[in-house]
Amino acid sequence: MPPLSARQSQLLEALRHSPEELSGQALHGLIRAGGGTMGLATVYRHLRALQQQGEVRCRHLPSGEALYAPRERDVHHLTCLDCGNSSVLHCCPLEQQALQLHHPEGFRPLFHTLEVFGLCAQCQGKKSES
């Protein structure tokens, strides 16, 4: 792995200090609020590079928005397709079951994400009232 650039290190540290996942826009805002001058396109370019190096994980909301977190924050979610709310799964089913995923020879896994999509109880209630 190549060493992280100063900007990549700055982004990774901001993600590590955030208690929640951040969008590229929110991360850009944090950097600027802290006096940084990194442009939005640069933020996204470095987030992509950090993802490819296995340092950052990304998940996509039903709205299409991407949220980023450091790789070591192994958090998975239940996401409602109607209202878009996400609930955290407090354990990783893959690790809890000690599942070994098959991958082709030469493939090097960096991280995994697990996202379960469905309807939350509140949205189910709205649908049954209709």
TORPA-4810 file (N, C-alpha, C, O; in nm, 3 decimals):
<nodes>
NODE_1_0.083_-0.119_0.000_0.000_0.000_0.000_0.088_0.125_0.000_0.184_0.135_0.077_M
NODE_2_0.055_0.220_-0.085_0.131_0.345_-0.081_0.095_0.423_0.046_-0.015_0.409_0.098_P
NODE_3_0.188_0.503_0.095_0.157_0.583_0.214_0.047_0.684_0.183_0.030_0.727_0.069_P
NODE_4_-0.027_0.722_0.286_-0.135_0.819_0.269_-0.076_0.958_0.247_0.024_0.995_0.308_L
NODE_5_-0.141_1.034_0.160_-0.101_1.174_0.141_-0.149_1.255_0.261_-0.228_1.205_0.342_S
NODE_6_-0.103_1.376_0.273_-0.144_1.463_0.383_-0.295_1.486_0.380_-0.359_1.486_0.485_A
NODE_7_-0.352_1.505_0.263_-0.497_1.527_0.251_-0.575_1.401_0.285_-0.680_1.408_0.350_R
NODE_8_-0.526_1.287_0.242_-0.593_1.162_0.276_-0.591_1.140_0.427_-0.691_1.099_0.486_Q
NODE_9_-0.477_1.167_0.490_-0.466_1.155_0.636_-0.563_1.249_0.706_-0.624_1.212_0.806_S
NODE_10_-0.576_1.371_0.654_-0.667_1.469_0.712_-0.812_1.420_0.705_-0.887_1.432_0.803_Q
NODE_11_-0.851_1.366_0.591_-0.988_1.314_0.575_-1.012_1.193_0.665_-1.117_1.183_0.728_L
NODE_12_-0.916_1.103_0.671_-0.930_0.983_0.752_-0.941_1.020_0.901_-1.021_0.960_0.973_L
NODE_13_-0.863_1.115_0.945_-0.871_1.158_1.086_-1.005_1.223_1.115_-1.062_1.200_1.222_E
NODE_14_-1.057_1.302_1.024_-1.189_1.364_1.043_-1.296_1.256_1.054_-1.386_1.266_1.138_A
NODE_15_-1.288_1.153_0.972_-1.386_1.043_0.979_-1.372_0.967_1.110_-1.472_0.928_1.170_L
NODE_16_-1.250_0.946_1.155_-1.228_0.873_1.280_-1.281_0.951_1.401_-1.325_0.891_1.499_R
NODE_17_-1.276_1.083_1.395_-1.322_1.165_1.507_-1.473_1.190_1.503_-1.530_1.237_1.601_H
NODE_18_-1.537_1.159_1.393_-1.682_1.179_1.383_-1.753_1.059_1.445_-1.716_0.945_1.419_S
NODE_19_-1.855_1.083_1.528_-1.927_0.971_1.588_-2.019_0.898_1.489_-2.070_0.790_1.519_P
NODE_20_-2.039_0.956_1.373_-2.128_0.894_1.273_-2.066_0.901_1.135_-1.964_0.967_1.114_E
NODE_21_-2.128_0.832_1.042_-2.083_0.836_0.903_-2.105_0.977_0.849_-2.193_1.050_0.896_E
NODE_22_-2.025_1.015_0.751_-2.036_1.148_0.694_-2.047_1.140_0.543_-1.985_1.054_0.479_L
NODE_23_-2.125_1.229_0.486_-2.128_1.242_0.341_-2.004_1.320_0.298_-1.937_1.381_0.382_S
NODE_24_-1.973_1.316_0.171_-1.861_1.395_0.120_-1.882_1.543_0.146_-1.789_1.616_0.179_G
NODE_25_-2.008_1.589_0.129_-2.041_1.729_0.154_-2.016_1.767_0.299_-1.956_1.871_0.328_Q
NODE_26_-2.061_1.681_0.393_-2.043_1.709_0.535_-1.895_1.709_0.571_-1.849_1.793_0.649_A
NODE_27_-1.820_1.615_0.515_-1.676_1.609_0.540_-1.607_1.735_0.487_-1.520_1.792_0.553_L
NODE_28_-1.647_1.776_0.369_-1.594_1.900_0.310_-1.624_2.019_0.402_-1.537_2.103_0.424_H
NODE_29_-1.745_2.025_0.457_-1.782_2.133_0.548_-1.698_2.133_0.674_-1.657_2.238_0.723_G
NODE_30_-1.672_2.013_0.728_-1.587_2.003_0.848_-1.446_2.055_0.821_-1.389_2.128_0.901_L
NODE_31_-1.391_2.015_0.707_-1.254_2.057_0.672_-1.250_2.209_0.659_-1.159_2.274_0.710_I
NODE_32_-1.348_2.265_0.590_-1.351_2.411_0.570_-1.373_2.485_0.702_-1.313_2.590_0.725_R
NODE_33_-1.460_2.430_0.789_-1.486_2.494_0.918_-1.361_2.493_1.005_-1.342_2.581_1.090_A
NODE_34_-1.275_2.394_0.983_-1.149_2.386_1.058_-1.037_2.468_0.995_-0.923_2.460_1.039_G
NODE_35_-1.070_2.547_0.893_-0.970_2.633_0.829_-0.903_2.570_0.708_-0.813_2.630_0.650_G
NODE_36_-0.944_2.448_0.670_-0.885_2.382_0.554_-0.934_2.442_0.423_-1.038_2.508_0.420_G
NODE_37_-0.859_2.419_0.318_-0.893_2.477_0.187_-0.918_2.371_0.081_-0.912_2.400_-0.038_T
NODE_38_-0.947_2.249_0.122_-0.966_2.140_0.027_-1.100_2.158_-0.046_-1.203_2.180_0.017_M
NODE_39_-1.097_2.149_-0.178_-1.218_2.160_-0.258_-1.302_2.033_-0.251_-1.252_1.926_-0.216_G
NODE_40_-1.429_2.046_-0.285_-1.521_1.932_-0.278_-1.479_1.819_-0.370_-1.484_1.702_-0.331_L
NODE_41_-1.439_1.851_-0.492_-1.394_1.746_-0.586_-1.273_1.673_-0.531_-1.260_1.552_-0.550_A
NODE_42_-1.184_1.745_-0.465_-1.064_1.685_-0.405_-1.104_1.591_-0.291_-1.046_1.483_-0.277_T
NODE_43_-1.202_1.632_-0.211_-1.251_1.546_-0.103_-1.299_1.414_-0.161_-1.259_1.307_-0.113_V
NODE_44_-1.384_1.419_-0.263_-1.437_1.297_-0.323_-1.328_1.213_-0.389_-1.332_1.090_-0.382_Y
NODE_45_-1.232_1.276_-0.453_-1.122_1.202_-0.517_-1.040_1.127_-0.412_-1.004_1.011_-0.433_R
NODE_46_-1.011_1.193_-0.300_-0.933_1.127_-0.195_-1.016_1.022_-0.120_-0.961_0.921_-0.077_H
NODE_47_-1.146_1.044_-0.105_-1.230_0.942_-0.043_-1.229_0.815_-0.129_-1.222_0.704_-0.076_L
NODE_48_-1.235_0.832_-0.259_-1.231_0.717_-0.350_-1.097_0.643_-0.337_-1.093_0.520_-0.332_R
NODE_49_-0.989_0.718_-0.331_-0.856_0.656_-0.316_-0.846_0.583_-0.182_-0.790_0.474_-0.175_A
NODE_50_-0.900_0.643_-0.075_-0.899_0.578_0.056_-0.982_0.451_0.055_-0.948_0.353_0.121_L
NODE_51_-1.092_0.452_-0.019_-1.174_0.332_-0.034_-1.095_0.223_-0.106_-1.096_0.108_-0.063_Q
NODE_52_-1.028_0.259_-0.212_-0.951_0.162_-0.290_-0.834_0.106_-0.211_-0.787_-0.004_-0.240_Q
NODE_53_-0.787_0.179_-0.112_-0.678_0.131_-0.026_-0.732_0.053_0.094_-0.655_-0.002_0.172_Q
NODE_54_-0.865_0.049_0.107_-0.924_-0.025_0.218_-0.925_0.051_0.349_-0.943_-0.010_0.455_G
NODE_55_-0.906_0.180_0.345_-0.904_0.261_0.467_-1.042_0.317_0.502_-1.069_0.347_0.619_E
NODE_56_-1.128_0.330_0.402_-1.260_0.390_0.421_-1.366_0.299_0.360_-1.346_0.243_0.252_V
NODE_57_-1.478_0.286_0.430_-1.593_0.212_0.377_-1.700_0.312_0.337_-1.706_0.423_0.391_R
NODE_58_-1.783_0.273_0.244_-1.887_0.361_0.192_-2.017_0.283_0.183_-2.017_0.167_0.142_C
NODE_59_-2.128_0.345_0.220_-2.258_0.285_0.197_-2.348_0.388_0.132_-2.333_0.508_0.154_R
NODE_60_-2.440_0.340_0.052_-2.530_0.427_-0.024_-2.671_0.417_0.032_-2.724_0.308_0.050_H
NODE_61_-2.730_0.533_0.060_-2.867_0.539_0.107_-2.962_0.523_-0.011_-2.921_0.541_-0.125_L
NODE_62_-3.089_0.489_0.014_-3.186_0.479_-0.095_-3.196_0.607_-0.178_-3.233_0.602_-0.296_P
NODE_63_-3.163_0.721_-0.118_-3.165_0.850_-0.188_-3.049_0.864_-0.286_-3.048_0.954_-0.369_S
NODE_64_-2.951_0.774_-0.276_-2.832_0.781_-0.359_-2.714_0.846_-0.290_-2.601_0.839_-0.340_G
NODE_65_-2.738_0.910_-0.175_-2.629_0.973_-0.101_-2.532_0.867_-0.048_-2.574_0.762_0.000_E
NODE_66_-2.404_0.897_-0.058_-2.300_0.807_-0.007_-2.252_0.859_0.128_-2.229_0.978_0.146_A
NODE_67_-2.238_0.765_0.223_-2.187_0.798_0.356_-2.058_0.721_0.379_-2.046_0.605_0.341_L
NODE_68_-1.961_0.787_0.441_-1.828_0.731_0.458_-1.795_0.715_0.606_-1.838_0.794_0.690_Y
NODE_69_-1.716_0.612_0.636_-1.668_0.585_0.771_-1.533_0.515_0.759_-1.503_0.455_0.656_A
NODE_70_-1.452_0.522_0.864_-1.325_0.448_0.859_-1.351_0.298_0.858_-1.450_0.251_0.913_P
NODE_71_-1.263_0.224_0.795_-1.279_0.079_0.780_-1.300_0.009_0.913_-1.380_-0.084_0.922_R
NODE_72_-1.230_0.052_1.017_-1.238_-0.019_1.144_-1.374_-0.004_1.213_-1.403_-0.077_1.307_E
NODE_73_-1.456_0.089_1.168_-1.590_0.104_1.224_-1.682_0.009_1.147_-1.741_0.046_1.045_R
NODE_74_-1.693_-0.112_1.196_-1.767_-0.219_1.128_-1.915_-0.213_1.169_-1.960_-0.293_1.251_D
NODE_75_-1.987_-0.119_1.112_-2.128_-0.097_1.146_-2.214_-0.130_1.025_-2.183_-0.090_0.913_V
NODE_76_-2.322_-0.203_1.051_-2.415_-0.242_0.945_-2.554_-0.190_0.980_-2.580_-0.155_1.095_H
NODE_77_-2.643_-0.186_0.882_-2.770_-0.116_0.901_-2.891_-0.190_0.844_-2.881_-0.272_0.753_H
NODE_78_-3.007_-0.156_0.903_-3.138_-0.188_0.848_-3.191_-0.054_0.797_-3.200_0.042_0.875_L
NODE_79_-3.226_-0.045_0.671_-3.268_0.082_0.612_-3.407_0.070_0.551_-3.435_-0.021_0.473_T
NODE_80_-3.493_0.165_0.588_-3.630_0.169_0.536_-3.630_0.233_0.398_-3.579_0.344_0.379_C
NODE_81_-3.686_0.162_0.301_-3.692_0.214_0.164_-3.795_0.325_0.149_-3.789_0.402_0.053_L
NODE_82_-3.889_0.336_0.242_-3.993_0.438_0.233_-3.946_0.571_0.291_-3.943_0.671_0.220_D
NODE_83_-3.908_0.572_0.419_-3.869_0.697_0.484_-3.718_0.721_0.481_-3.674_0.834_0.505_C
NODE_84_-3.638_0.619_0.454_-3.493_0.633_0.445_-3.420_0.623_0.578_-3.297_0.632_0.580_G
NODE_85_-3.491_0.605_0.689_-3.425_0.594_0.819_-3.345_0.465_0.827_-3.386_0.361_0.776_N
NODE_86_-3.230_0.474_0.893_-3.143_0.358_0.913_-3.130_0.328_1.061_-3.119_0.419_1.143_S
NODE_87_-3.131_0.200_1.093_-3.106_0.154_1.230_-2.980_0.070_1.227_-2.958_-0.008_1.135_S
NODE_88_-2.899_0.086_1.328_-2.772_0.014_1.336_-2.797_-0.129_1.382_-2.873_-0.154_1.476_V
NODE_89_-2.733_-0.224_1.314_-2.727_-0.362_1.363_-2.612_-0.365_1.463_-2.500_-0.326_1.430_L
NODE_90_-2.638_-0.410_1.583_-2.537_-0.401_1.688_-2.431_-0.511_1.683_-2.339_-0.511_1.765_H
NODE_91_-2.444_-0.603_1.590_-2.338_-0.701_1.568_-2.336_-0.734_1.419_-2.435_-0.715_1.349_C
NODE_92_-2.225_-0.781_1.375_-2.210_-0.818_1.234_-2.249_-0.964_1.217_-2.181_-1.052_1.270_C
NODE_93_-2.359_-0.991_1.145_-2.400_-1.131_1.126_-2.292_-1.218_1.061_-2.282_-1.337_1.093_P
NODE_94_-2.211_-1.162_0.973_-2.105_-1.241_0.910_-2.002_-1.286_1.012_-1.961_-1.402_1.013_L
NODE_95_-1.962_-1.195_1.098_-1.862_-1.229_1.200_-1.923_-1.314_1.311_-1.858_-1.405_1.362_E
NODE_96_-2.048_-1.284_1.347_-2.114_-1.360_1.453_-2.127_-1.507_1.415_-2.113_-1.595_1.500_Q
NODE_97_-2.154_-1.533_1.288_-2.170_-1.670_1.240_-2.038_-1.728_1.191_-2.033_-1.843_1.147_Q
NODE_98_-1.931_-1.650_1.198_-1.799_-1.691_1.150_-1.805_-1.744_1.007_-1.745_-1.846_0.974_A
NODE_99_-1.880_-1.671_0.922_-1.896_-1.710_0.783_-1.770_-1.677_0.703_-1.713_-1.569_0.718_L
NODE_100_-1.730_-1.769_0.622_-1.618_-1.746_0.533_-1.674_-1.726_0.392_-1.740_-1.814_0.338_Q
NODE_101_-1.648_-1.611_0.336_-1.698_-1.582_0.202_-1.601_-1.636_0.097_-1.480_-1.618_0.107_L
NODE_102_-1.657_-1.701_-0.002_-1.575_-1.749_-0.113_-1.540_-1.630_-0.202_-1.627_-1.549_-0.234_H
NODE_103_-1.417_-1.621_-0.241_-1.377_-1.519_-0.337_-1.278_-1.580_-0.435_-1.201_-1.669_-0.399_H
NODE_104_-1.280_-1.531_-0.558_-1.192_-1.587_-0.660_-1.045_-1.573_-0.623_-1.005_-1.484_-0.549_P
NODE_105_-0.966_-1.665_-0.677_-0.822_-1.661_-0.654_-0.768_-1.526_-0.700_-0.802_-1.478_-0.807_E
NODE_106_-0.683_-1.467_-0.618_-0.624_-1.339_-0.652_-0.704_-1.220_-0.601_-0.654_-1.107_-0.604_G
NODE_107_-0.826_-1.242_-0.553_-0.908_-1.134_-0.500_-0.870_-1.112_-0.354_-0.864_-1.206_-0.275_F
NODE_108_-0.844_-0.987_-0.318_-0.805_-0.954_-0.181_-0.914_-0.870_-0.117_-0.925_-0.751_-0.148_R
NODE_109_-0.995_-0.927_-0.028_-1.099_-0.848_0.038_-1.037_-0.740_0.127_-0.937_-0.765_0.196_P
NODE_110_-1.096_-0.621_0.125_-1.049_-0.511_0.209_-1.145_-0.484_0.325_-1.102_-0.457_0.437_L
NODE_111_-1.274_-0.492_0.298_-1.377_-0.471_0.399_-1.509_-0.521_0.342_-1.517_-0.555_0.224_F
NODE_112_-1.611_-0.526_0.425_-1.743_-0.562_0.376_-1.846_-0.468_0.437_-1.822_-0.406_0.540_H
NODE_113_-1.960_-0.460_0.372_-2.073_-0.386_0.427_-2.194_-0.477_0.419_-2.202_-0.565_0.333_T
NODE_114_-2.287_-0.456_0.510_-2.412_-0.531_0.508_-2.524_-0.431_0.527_-2.529_-0.361_0.628_L
NODE_115_-2.612_-0.425_0.432_-2.725_-0.333_0.436_-2.850_-0.414_0.406_-2.860_-0.478_0.301_E
NODE_116_-2.945_-0.413_0.498_-3.071_-0.482_0.480_-3.177_-0.376_0.455_-3.196_-0.285_0.536_V
NODE_117_-3.247_-0.386_0.342_-3.349_-0.290_0.305_-3.487_-0.348_0.329_-3.509_-0.467_0.306_F
NODE_118_-3.578_-0.265_0.374_-3.715_-0.309_0.398_-3.801_-0.191_0.437_-3.773_-0.078_0.397_G
NODE_119_-3.907_-0.217_0.515_-3.996_-0.112_0.563_-3.997_-0.113_0.715_-4.015_-0.218_0.777_L
NODE_120_-3.978_0.005_0.775_-3.982_0.015_0.920_-4.126_-0.001_0.968_-4.220_0.004_0.888_C
NODE_121_-4.143_-0.020_1.099_-4.276_-0.043_1.157_-4.369_0.075_1.128_-4.486_0.054_1.098_A
NODE_122_-4.319_0.197_1.138_-4.402_0.315_1.115_-4.451_0.321_0.970_-4.568_0.350_0.945_Q
NODE_123_-4.363_0.293_0.874_-4.403_0.296_0.734_-4.496_0.181_0.699_-4.585_0.196_0.615_C
NODE_124_-4.476_0.065_0.763_-4.569_-0.047_0.743_-4.709_-0.009_0.791_-4.809_-0.042_0.728_Q
NODE_125_-4.714_0.063_0.905_-4.842_0.108_0.957_-4.913_0.203_0.863_-5.034_0.195_0.847_G
NODE_126_-4.839_0.293_0.802_-4.896_0.388_0.703_-4.953_0.312_0.584_-5.061_0.345_0.534_K
NODE_127_-4.881_0.210_0.538_-4.925_0.133_0.421_-5.053_0.055_0.451_-5.140_0.043_0.365_K
NODE_128_-5.066_0.001_0.573_-5.185_-0.078_0.606_-5.307_0.012_0.628_-5.420_-0.033_0.614_S
NODE_129_-5.284_0.141_0.661_-5.395_0.235_0.678_-5.451_0.280_0.544_-5.566_0.324_0.536_E
NODE_130_-5.372_0.270_0.439_-5.415_0.318_0.306_-5.517_0.228_0.242_-5.563_0.254_0.131_S
</nodes>
